[in-house]
Every structure is written in structure tokens, then in C-alpha cells.
Amino acid sequence: IKNNAALRRLFLAGVQRFEAELSTYTVAADWNHPAGNERFLILTTDFATSKRLAVAFEEHDPLGRLYDIDILQAGSQRALSRTDLGLPKRSCLLCHREAKDCARSRRHSVAELQQKIAAMYMKEFGERG
């Protein structure tokens, strides 16, 4: 399950907090589809600063760990990575190893991930999703 009412609620709560950290932006698109939720923003902040804001949100907001915020520069073919800025790679939601390694090896079950996200939902909203 990549999307349902509870996941949409978590997504919107986190988006609202991330957007509150931005000085100015325009919402270019907001997608709520079975494969998950996505929002595309056009930022006026410079490329590197935008990525640093995104990483800070992902690492420090209670819901930020659920997000993978990509920062693309107009005309560029790839997103700016954490390592481009000398920042550590994203860690796993469950064990804090490198996230890509856990995903690639399927180290954790879907049930474990769902349990973690359900706990985050409970902590955020004080109810079951």
C-alpha cells in the first residue's frame, strides 16, 4: 500500500511543515495517486541552500524521515545529492544503515516498515490510521 487516507494525511502534515521553512515557493503540481503522493515546488532559494533545507527537514522533523526530497535545477539532468554537498547518505528508517543498501537487499519486511510508519502516525496524530 503506497497511498491511502492515513498516508495522505501524513504526507500533507509533513509538506505543510517543510513549506513553512521556505521563504517563497510556488506549487507546480500536487499528485495524489495510488503509487503515492508527490508535490513539485518551484523555489527561489539557490540550489545548494534548497538541498540543505530539504536534508534538514528529512533528518530533523519527526515526519521528515518519510520524505525523499529531490532538488533539481532548471536545465539539469539530475538531482543534487547529499554527497554533492559533503553530507552523509540517507540512513534507513529502521536500522540507520545506508538506506539504499537496506532497500536493495530487502533487509526489512514490508510489515516492519508498515509498523514503523503506523507508530509515526500514532505519535503525530494520537490515533490509528
DSSP file with accessible surface (Angstrom, degrees, kcal/mol):
  #  RESIDUE AA STRUCTURE BP1 BP2  ACC     N-H-->O    O-->H-N    N-H-->O    O-->H-N    TCO  KAPPA ALPHA  PHI   PSI    X-CA   Y-CA   Z-CA
    1    1 A I              0   0  147      0, 0.0     3,-0.1     0, 0.0    34,-0.1   0.000 360.0 360.0 360.0 116.4    0.0    0.0    0.0
    2    2 A K        +     0   0  153     32,-0.5     2,-0.3     1,-0.3    35,-0.3   0.510 360.0  23.7-105.2  -9.6    1.6    3.2   -1.2
    3    3 A N        +     0   0   27     33,-0.1    -1,-0.3    31,-0.1     2,-0.3  -0.958  60.9 132.6-158.9 138.2   -1.3    5.5   -0.6
    4    4 A N     >  -     0   0   72     -2,-0.3     4,-2.6    -3,-0.1     5,-0.2  -0.905  68.8 -75.6-162.7-176.0   -4.5    5.7    1.4
    5    5 A A  H  > S+     0   0   87     -2,-0.3     4,-2.2     1,-0.2     5,-0.1   0.895 129.2  48.5 -61.5 -39.9   -6.2    8.4    3.6
    6    6 A A  H  > S+     0   0   16      2,-0.2     4,-2.3     1,-0.2    -1,-0.2   0.924 112.6  47.3 -67.9 -42.2   -3.8    7.9    6.5
    7    7 A L  H  > S+     0   0   42      1,-0.2     4,-2.7     2,-0.2    -2,-0.2   0.892 111.5  51.5 -66.7 -37.6   -0.7    8.1    4.3
    8    8 A R  H  X S+     0   0   42     -4,-2.6     4,-2.9     2,-0.2     5,-0.2   0.916 109.0  51.4 -63.1 -41.6   -2.1   11.2    2.5
    9    9 A R  H  X S+     0   0   97     -4,-2.2     4,-2.2    -5,-0.2    -2,-0.2   0.921 111.4  46.6 -61.9 -45.4   -2.7   12.8    6.0
   10   10 A L  H  X S+     0   0    5     -4,-2.3     4,-2.3     2,-0.2     5,-0.2   0.927 112.5  51.3 -60.3 -45.2    1.0   12.1    7.0
   11   11 A F  H  X S+     0   0   27     -4,-2.7     4,-2.8     1,-0.2    -2,-0.2   0.949 111.6  45.5 -57.7 -50.3    2.2   13.5    3.6
   12   12 A L  H  X S+     0   0   66     -4,-2.9     4,-2.4     1,-0.2    -1,-0.2   0.871 110.3  54.3 -66.1 -35.3    0.2   16.7    3.9
   13   13 A A  H  X S+     0   0   13     -4,-2.2     4,-1.6    -5,-0.2    -1,-0.2   0.938 113.5  42.1 -63.4 -45.4    1.3   17.2    7.6
   14   14 A G  H  X S+     0   0    0     -4,-2.3     4,-2.7     2,-0.2     5,-0.2   0.916 112.6  53.1 -67.7 -42.2    5.0   17.0    6.6
   15   15 A V  H  X S+     0   0   14     -4,-2.8     4,-3.1    -5,-0.2     5,-0.3   0.925 106.8  53.3 -58.8 -43.9    4.6   19.0    3.5
   16   16 A Q  H  X S+     0   0  140     -4,-2.4     4,-1.6     1,-0.2    -1,-0.2   0.924 111.4  45.4 -59.2 -42.1    3.0   21.8    5.5
   17   17 A R  H  X S+     0   0   68     -4,-1.6     4,-0.7     2,-0.2    -1,-0.2   0.898 113.8  48.7 -70.5 -39.5    5.9   21.9    7.9
   18   18 A F  H >< S+     0   0   15     -4,-2.7     3,-1.5     1,-0.2     4,-0.5   0.949 110.6  50.4 -64.7 -45.7    8.5   21.8    5.1
   19   19 A E  H >< S+     0   0   19     -4,-3.1     3,-1.2     1,-0.3    -1,-0.2   0.835 101.6  62.7 -63.1 -29.5    6.8   24.6    3.2
   20   20 A A  H 3< S+     0   0   80     -4,-1.6    -1,-0.3    -5,-0.3    -2,-0.2   0.761  99.4  56.6 -65.3 -22.6    6.8   26.7    6.4
   21   21 A E  T << S+     0   0  133     -3,-1.5     2,-0.3    -4,-0.7    -1,-0.3   0.590  92.4  88.3 -82.1 -13.4   10.6   26.5    6.3
   22   22 A L    <   -     0   0   14     -3,-1.2     3,-0.1    -4,-0.5    28,-0.0  -0.660  67.0-148.6 -91.2 144.3   10.7   28.0    2.8
   23   23 A S  S    S-     0   0   95      1,-0.3     2,-0.3    -2,-0.3    -1,-0.1   0.962  80.6  -7.9 -75.0 -51.4   10.8   31.8    2.2
   24   24 A T  S    S+     0   0   72      2,-0.0    20,-1.1     0, 0.0    21,-0.4  -0.998  71.9 150.6-145.8 146.9    9.0   31.7   -1.1
   25   25 A Y  E     -A   43   0A  81     -2,-0.3     2,-0.4    18,-0.2    18,-0.2  -0.975  30.6-135.5-163.8 164.4    7.8   29.0   -3.4
   26   26 A T  E     -A   42   0A  88     16,-1.9    16,-2.9    -2,-0.3     2,-0.7  -0.996  23.5-126.7-127.6 135.1    5.1   28.1   -5.9
   27   27 A V  E     +A   41   0A  65     -2,-0.4    14,-0.2    14,-0.2     3,-0.1  -0.741  28.0 178.2 -81.0 115.7    3.3   24.8   -6.0
   28   28 A A  E     -     0   0A  61     12,-2.9     2,-0.3    -2,-0.7    13,-0.2   0.790  65.7  -7.6 -88.7 -32.4    3.8   23.5   -9.6
   29   29 A A  E     -A   40   0A  27     11,-1.5    11,-2.8     2,-0.0     2,-0.4  -0.967  50.9-161.3-162.3 149.8    1.9   20.2   -9.1
   30   30 A D  E     -A   39   0A  60     -2,-0.3     2,-0.5     9,-0.2     9,-0.2  -0.955  17.4-168.1-138.1 112.6    0.3   18.1   -6.3
   31   31 A W  E     +A   38   0A 119      7,-3.5     7,-2.3    -2,-0.4     2,-0.5  -0.908  15.9 178.1-111.7 130.5   -0.3   14.4   -7.1
   32   32 A N  E     +A   37   0A  93     -2,-0.5     5,-0.2     5,-0.2   -29,-0.1  -0.886  31.9 142.1-125.3  93.4   -2.3   12.1   -5.0
   33   33 A H  E >   -A   36   0A  57      3,-1.9     3,-2.5    -2,-0.5    -2,-0.0  -0.842  66.0 -93.4-132.6 168.4   -2.3    8.7   -6.9
   34   34 A P  T 3  S+     0   0  117      0, 0.0   -32,-0.5     0, 0.0     3,-0.1   0.796 121.2  59.2 -55.2 -28.9   -2.1    5.0   -6.0
   35   35 A A  T 3  S-     0   0   69      1,-0.3     2,-0.2   -33,-0.1   -32,-0.0   0.524 123.0 -85.7 -79.2  -4.2    1.7    5.0   -6.3
   36   36 A G  E <   -A   33   0A  11     -3,-2.5    -3,-1.9     2,-0.0     2,-0.4  -0.747  51.7 -57.2 130.1-177.5    2.0    7.6   -3.6
   37   37 A N  E     +A   32   0A  27    -35,-0.3     2,-0.3    -2,-0.2    -5,-0.2  -0.823  44.9 177.3-103.6 142.8    1.9   11.4   -3.1
   38   38 A E  E     -A   31   0A  80     -7,-2.3    -7,-3.5    -2,-0.4     2,-0.4  -0.995  10.0-169.7-142.4 146.0    4.1   13.9   -4.8
   39   39 A R  E     -A   30   0A  66     -2,-0.3     2,-0.5    -9,-0.2    -9,-0.2  -0.999   9.0-155.4-135.3 135.2    4.4   17.6   -4.7
   40   40 A F  E     -A   29   0A  83    -11,-2.8   -12,-2.9    -2,-0.4   -11,-1.5  -0.953  14.8-172.9-112.5 124.7    6.5   19.7   -7.0
   41   41 A L  E     -A   27   0A  46     -2,-0.5     2,-0.6   -14,-0.2   -14,-0.2  -0.901  21.0-142.8-116.3 147.3    7.6   23.1   -5.9
   42   42 A I  E     -A   26   0A 103    -16,-2.9   -16,-1.9    -2,-0.4     2,-0.3  -0.954  28.6-162.9-106.0 118.2    9.4   25.9   -7.6
   43   43 A L  E     -A   25   0A  41     -2,-0.6   -18,-0.2   -18,-0.2     4,-0.0  -0.773  26.4-157.5-104.4 150.5   11.8   27.5   -5.2
   44   44 A T        +     0   0  103    -20,-1.1   -19,-0.1    -2,-0.3    -1,-0.1   0.553  68.4 101.5 -97.3 -10.2   13.5   30.9   -5.4
   45   45 A T  S    S-     0   0   32    -21,-0.4    -2,-0.1     1,-0.1     5,-0.0  -0.420  86.8 -93.3 -71.4 148.1   16.3   29.7   -3.0
   46   46 A D     >  -     0   0   94     -2,-0.1     4,-2.7     1,-0.1     5,-0.2  -0.146  38.7-102.9 -63.9 160.9   19.6   28.8   -4.6
   47   47 A F  H  > S+     0   0   46      1,-0.2     4,-1.9     2,-0.2     5,-0.2   0.902 116.7  40.3 -51.0 -57.1   20.3   25.2   -5.5
   48   48 A A  H  > S+     0   0   26      1,-0.2     4,-2.4     2,-0.2    -1,-0.2   0.906 115.4  51.2 -66.9 -41.3   22.6   24.1   -2.6
   49   49 A T  H  > S+     0   0   56      1,-0.2     4,-2.4     2,-0.2    -1,-0.2   0.911 108.4  53.4 -63.0 -39.8   20.6   26.0    0.0
   50   50 A S  H  X S+     0   0    3     -4,-2.7     4,-2.2     1,-0.2    -1,-0.2   0.922 109.8  47.3 -60.4 -44.1   17.4   24.3   -1.1
   51   51 A K  H  X S+     0   0    7     -4,-1.9     4,-2.8     1,-0.2     5,-0.2   0.910 110.2  52.4 -66.4 -39.8   19.0   20.9   -0.8
   52   52 A R  H  X S+     0   0  123     -4,-2.4     4,-2.5     1,-0.2    -1,-0.2   0.906 109.7  49.4 -62.8 -40.0   20.4   21.7    2.7
   53   53 A L  H  X S+     0   0   50     -4,-2.4     4,-2.2     2,-0.2    -1,-0.2   0.916 111.8  49.5 -62.3 -42.6   16.9   22.8    3.8
   54   54 A A  H  X S+     0   0    0     -4,-2.2     4,-2.8     2,-0.2    -2,-0.2   0.934 112.0  46.7 -63.3 -46.2   15.4   19.6    2.4
   55   55 A V  H  X S+     0   0   14     -4,-2.8     4,-2.5     2,-0.2     5,-0.2   0.915 110.0  53.8 -64.4 -41.0   18.0   17.4    4.2
   56   56 A A  H  X S+     0   0   46     -4,-2.5     4,-2.3    -5,-0.2     5,-0.4   0.925 111.4  46.1 -60.1 -42.4   17.5   19.3    7.4
   57   57 A F  H  X S+     0   0   14     -4,-2.2     4,-2.0     1,-0.2     7,-0.3   0.951 112.7  49.6 -63.6 -48.6   13.8   18.6    7.2
   58   58 A E  H  < S+     0   0    0     -4,-2.8    -2,-0.2     1,-0.2    -1,-0.2   0.859 119.6  37.5 -59.0 -36.2   14.3   14.9    6.3
   59   59 A E  H  < S+     0   0   66     -4,-2.5    -1,-0.2    -5,-0.2    -2,-0.2   0.769 126.9  29.0 -88.8 -28.4   16.7   14.5    9.2
   60   60 A H  H  < S+     0   0  157     -4,-2.3    -3,-0.2    -5,-0.2    -2,-0.2   0.684  94.0  86.6-114.8 -20.9   15.2   16.6   12.0
   61   61 A D  S >X S-     0   0   29     -4,-2.0     3,-0.7    -5,-0.4     4,-0.7  -0.626  79.5-124.9 -80.0 140.6   11.4   16.8   11.5
   62   62 A P  T 34 S+     0   0   87      0, 0.0     3,-0.2     0, 0.0    -1,-0.1   0.821 113.9  33.8 -55.8 -29.0    9.5   13.8   13.2
   63   63 A L  T >4 S+     0   0    1      1,-0.1     3,-2.2     2,-0.1     4,-0.3   0.561  94.4  92.6 -98.7 -10.0    7.9   13.1    9.8
   64   64 A G  G X4 S+     0   0    0     -3,-0.7     3,-1.9    -7,-0.3    -1,-0.1   0.783  71.9  69.1 -58.0 -28.2   10.9   14.1    7.7
   65   65 A R  G 3< S+     0   0   40     -4,-0.7    -1,-0.3     1,-0.3    -2,-0.1   0.709  93.0  60.5 -65.6 -17.6   12.3   10.6    7.6
   66   66 A L  G <  S+     0   0   56     -3,-2.2     2,-0.3   -56,-0.1    -1,-0.3   0.577  95.4  81.8 -83.5  -8.2    9.3    9.5    5.4
   67   67 A Y    <   -     0   0   25     -3,-1.9     2,-0.4    -4,-0.3   -56,-0.0  -0.718  53.6-167.4-104.6 149.3   10.3   12.0    2.7
   68   68 A D        -     0   0  106     -2,-0.3     2,-0.7     2,-0.0   -13,-0.1  -0.865  20.4-167.6-128.7  91.8   12.8   11.9   -0.1
   69   69 A I        -     0   0   27     -2,-0.4     2,-0.4   -15,-0.1   -11,-0.1  -0.758   1.8-161.2 -91.2 115.6   13.0   15.5   -1.3
   70   70 A D        -     0   0   95     -2,-0.7     2,-0.5   -16,-0.0    11,-0.1  -0.781   3.5-154.1 -94.8 140.2   14.8   15.8   -4.6
   71   71 A I  B     -B   80   0B  15      9,-0.5     9,-2.7    -2,-0.4     2,-0.4  -0.970  15.1-176.9-116.9 117.0   16.2   19.2   -5.7
   72   72 A L        -     0   0  109     -2,-0.5     2,-0.4     7,-0.2     7,-0.1  -0.910  17.3-140.7-114.6 142.4   16.5   19.8   -9.4
   73   73 A Q    >   -     0   0  104      5,-0.5     3,-2.7    -2,-0.4     5,-0.1  -0.826  37.6 -93.3-101.2 139.5   18.0   22.8  -11.1
   74   74 A A  T 3  S+     0   0  104     -2,-0.4     3,-0.1     1,-0.3    -1,-0.1  -0.248 113.5  14.2 -50.8 130.4   16.4   24.1  -14.2
   75   75 A G  T 3  S+     0   0   81      1,-0.3    -1,-0.3     2,-0.0     2,-0.2   0.319  99.1 123.6  85.8  -8.3   18.1   22.6  -17.2
   76   76 A S    <   -     0   0   47     -3,-2.7    -1,-0.3     1,-0.1     3,-0.0  -0.580  54.7-149.8 -87.2 150.5   19.9   19.9  -15.2
   77   77 A Q  S    S+     0   0  187     -2,-0.2     2,-0.3    -3,-0.1    -1,-0.1   0.501  77.5  39.0 -94.5  -7.8   19.5   16.2  -15.9
   78   78 A R  S    S-     0   0  137     -5,-0.1    -5,-0.5    -7,-0.0     2,-0.1  -0.979  81.8-105.7-143.5 158.2   20.0   15.0  -12.3
   79   79 A A        -     0   0   26     -2,-0.3     2,-0.3    -7,-0.1    -7,-0.2  -0.451  41.3-103.6 -77.7 151.7   19.1   16.0   -8.8
   80   80 A L  B     -B   71   0B  19     -9,-2.7    -9,-0.5    -2,-0.1     2,-0.2  -0.614  43.7-145.8 -72.3 130.0   21.6   17.4   -6.4
   81   81 A S     >  -     0   0   36     -2,-0.3     4,-0.7     1,-0.1     3,-0.2  -0.583  21.2-115.6 -98.8 164.8   22.6   14.7   -4.0
   82   82 A R  T >4>S+     0   0   20      1,-0.2     5,-2.7    -2,-0.2     3,-1.1   0.899 118.0  54.0 -60.1 -42.8   23.6   14.8   -0.3
   83   83 A T  G >45S+     0   0   74      1,-0.3     3,-1.5     3,-0.2    -1,-0.2   0.798  95.9  66.4 -68.1 -25.9   27.1   13.7   -1.2
   84   84 A D  G 345S+     0   0   71      1,-0.3    -1,-0.3    -3,-0.2    -2,-0.2   0.815 108.4  41.2 -59.2 -28.7   27.4   16.5   -3.7
   85   85 A L  G <<5S-     0   0   32     -3,-1.1    -1,-0.3    -4,-0.7    -2,-0.2   0.255 122.7-105.7-101.4   7.5   27.3   18.8   -0.6
   86   86 A G  T < 5S+     0   0   68     -3,-1.5    -3,-0.2     1,-0.3    -2,-0.1   0.710  76.0 138.7  75.8  19.4   29.5   16.6    1.5
   87   87 A L      < -     0   0   49     -5,-2.7    -1,-0.3    -6,-0.2    -2,-0.1  -0.654  59.2 -97.3 -96.0 153.7   26.5   15.4    3.6
   88   88 A P        -     0   0   98      0, 0.0     3,-0.1     0, 0.0    -1,-0.1  -0.303  45.3 -98.0 -67.6 154.3   26.1   11.8    4.7
   89   89 A K        -     0   0  118      1,-0.1     2,-0.0    -7,-0.1    -8,-0.0  -0.265  52.1 -80.7 -66.8 158.6   23.9    9.5    2.7
   90   90 A R        -     0   0   47      8,-0.1     9,-2.5     1,-0.1    10,-0.4  -0.326  48.7-137.1 -61.0 137.7   20.3    8.9    3.8
   91   91 A S  B     -C   98   0C  25      7,-0.3     7,-0.2     8,-0.1     6,-0.1  -0.646  26.0 -90.2 -98.8 158.0   20.0    6.3    6.6
   92   92 A C     >  -     0   0    8      5,-3.4     4,-1.0    -2,-0.2    -1,-0.1  -0.337  26.5-131.2 -64.7 141.5   17.5    3.5    6.9
   93   93 A L  T  4 S+     0   0   28      1,-0.2    -1,-0.1     2,-0.1   -28,-0.0   0.820 103.8  32.4 -61.7 -30.7   14.3    4.3    8.7
   94   94 A L  T  4 S+     0   0   49      3,-0.1    -1,-0.2     1,-0.0    -2,-0.0   0.865 134.8  13.7 -99.0 -42.9   14.6    1.2   10.8
   95   95 A C  T  4 S-     0   0   43      2,-0.1    -2,-0.1     3,-0.0     3,-0.1   0.488  86.8-124.3-120.4  -5.4   18.3    0.4   11.4
   96   96 A H     <  +     0   0  128     -4,-1.0     3,-0.1     1,-0.2    -3,-0.1   0.561  67.1 129.0  70.3  10.9   20.2    3.5   10.4
   97   97 A R  S    S-     0   0  138      1,-0.2    -5,-3.4    -6,-0.1     2,-0.2  -0.290  82.2 -58.3 -73.6-179.5   22.4    1.7    7.9
   98   98 A E  B  >  -C   91   0C  63     -7,-0.2     4,-1.8     1,-0.2     3,-0.5  -0.430  52.1-138.4 -64.8 126.3   22.6    3.3    4.5
   99   99 A A  H  > S+     0   0   19     -9,-2.5     4,-2.7     1,-0.2     5,-0.2   0.875  98.9  54.8 -58.0 -42.3   19.0    3.3    3.2
  100  100 A K  H  > S+     0   0  145    -10,-0.4     4,-2.8     1,-0.2    -1,-0.2   0.879 106.6  52.2 -63.1 -35.1   19.9    2.2   -0.4
  101  101 A D  H  > S+     0   0   65     -3,-0.5     4,-2.3     2,-0.2    -1,-0.2   0.925 111.2  46.2 -66.0 -43.3   21.7   -0.9    1.0
  102  102 A C  H  X>S+     0   0    6     -4,-1.8     5,-1.9     2,-0.2     4,-0.9   0.918 115.3  46.7 -65.3 -41.4   18.7   -1.9    3.0
  103  103 A A  H  <5S+     0   0   73     -4,-2.7     3,-0.5     2,-0.2    -2,-0.2   0.937 113.4  48.2 -65.4 -45.5   16.3   -1.3    0.2
  104  104 A R  H  <5S+     0   0  171     -4,-2.8    -2,-0.2     1,-0.2    -1,-0.2   0.901 119.3  38.0 -62.5 -42.9   18.5   -3.1   -2.3
  105  105 A S  H  <5S-     0   0   66     -4,-2.3    -1,-0.2    -5,-0.2    -2,-0.2   0.515 102.4-130.4 -87.0  -6.3   18.9   -6.2   -0.1
  106  106 A R  T  <5 +     0   0  217     -4,-0.9    -3,-0.2    -3,-0.5    -4,-0.1   0.916  43.8 166.9  53.4  46.7   15.3   -6.0    1.3
  107  107 A R      < +     0   0  104     -5,-1.9     2,-0.4    -6,-0.2    -4,-0.1   0.798  58.5  48.3 -60.8 -32.3   16.8   -6.3    4.7
  108  108 A H  S    S-     0   0   35     -6,-0.4     2,-0.1     3,-0.0    -1,-0.0  -0.892  85.6-120.5-116.8 145.0   13.4   -5.3    6.3
  109  109 A S     >  -     0   0   57     -2,-0.4     4,-2.0     1,-0.1     5,-0.2  -0.341  24.0-115.4 -77.7 160.5   10.0   -6.7    5.6
  110  110 A V  H  > S+     0   0   98      1,-0.2     4,-3.0     2,-0.2     5,-0.2   0.905 118.5  56.9 -59.1 -40.3    7.1   -4.6    4.4
  111  111 A A  H  > S+     0   0   61      1,-0.2     4,-2.4     2,-0.2    -1,-0.2   0.892 104.9  50.6 -60.7 -40.2    5.4   -5.4    7.7
  112  112 A E  H  > S+     0   0   83      2,-0.2     4,-2.0     1,-0.2    -1,-0.2   0.915 112.6  46.3 -63.1 -43.7    8.3   -3.9    9.7
  113  113 A L  H  X S+     0   0   65     -4,-2.0     4,-2.5     2,-0.2    -2,-0.2   0.920 112.5  50.0 -65.1 -42.9    8.2   -0.7    7.6
  114  114 A Q  H  X S+     0   0   95     -4,-3.0     4,-2.7     1,-0.2    -2,-0.2   0.898 109.1  52.5 -62.7 -39.0    4.4   -0.5    8.0
  115  115 A Q  H  X S+     0   0  143     -4,-2.4     4,-2.1    -5,-0.2    -1,-0.2   0.912 110.3  48.0 -63.0 -42.6    4.7   -1.0   11.7
  116  116 A K  H  X S+     0   0   86     -4,-2.0     4,-2.1     2,-0.2    -2,-0.2   0.929 113.1  47.2 -63.9 -44.8    7.2    1.9   11.9
  117  117 A I  H  X S+     0   0   47     -4,-2.5     4,-2.5     1,-0.2    -2,-0.2   0.910 110.3  52.9 -66.8 -37.7    5.0    4.2    9.8
  118  118 A A  H  X S+     0   0   40     -4,-2.7     4,-2.6     1,-0.2    -1,-0.2   0.906 108.6  50.4 -62.2 -40.6    2.0    3.3   11.9
  119  119 A A  H  X S+     0   0   58     -4,-2.1     4,-2.5     2,-0.2    -1,-0.2   0.898 109.9  50.1 -64.4 -39.2    3.9    4.2   15.1
  120  120 A M  H  X S+     0   0   22     -4,-2.1     4,-2.3     2,-0.2    -2,-0.2   0.903 110.3  50.6 -65.0 -39.9    4.9    7.5   13.5
  121  121 A Y  H  X S+     0   0   15     -4,-2.5     4,-3.2     2,-0.2     5,-0.5   0.939 110.4  49.1 -61.2 -48.3    1.2    8.2   12.6
  122  122 A M  H  X S+     0   0   75     -4,-2.6     4,-2.5     1,-0.2    -2,-0.2   0.907 112.1  48.4 -58.5 -43.4    0.1    7.4   16.1
  123  123 A K  H  < S+     0   0  186     -4,-2.5    -1,-0.2     2,-0.2    -2,-0.2   0.893 116.6  43.5 -65.0 -39.0    2.8    9.7   17.6
  124  124 A E  H  < S+     0   0   59     -4,-2.3    -2,-0.2    -5,-0.2    -1,-0.2   0.923 133.1  15.8 -71.8 -45.6    1.8   12.5   15.1
  125  125 A F  H  < S-     0   0   43     -4,-3.2    -3,-0.2     2,-0.2    -2,-0.2   0.527  91.1-127.2-113.4  -9.7   -2.0   12.2   15.4
  126  126 A G  S  < S+     0   0   64     -4,-2.5     2,-0.3    -5,-0.5    -4,-0.2   0.773  79.6  78.5  69.8  25.0   -2.6   10.2   18.5
  127  127 A E  S    S-     0   0   91     -6,-0.4    -2,-0.2    -5,-0.0     2,-0.2  -0.979  87.2 -88.5-154.8 165.1   -4.9    7.7   16.7
  128  128 A R              0   0  195     -2,-0.3    -9,-0.0    -3,-0.1   -10,-0.0  -0.554 360.0 360.0 -80.2 142.3   -4.7    4.7   14.4
  129  129 A G              0   0   75     -2,-0.2    -1,-0.1   -11,-0.1   -11,-0.0  -0.281 360.0 360.0 -89.6 360.0   -4.6    5.4   10.7
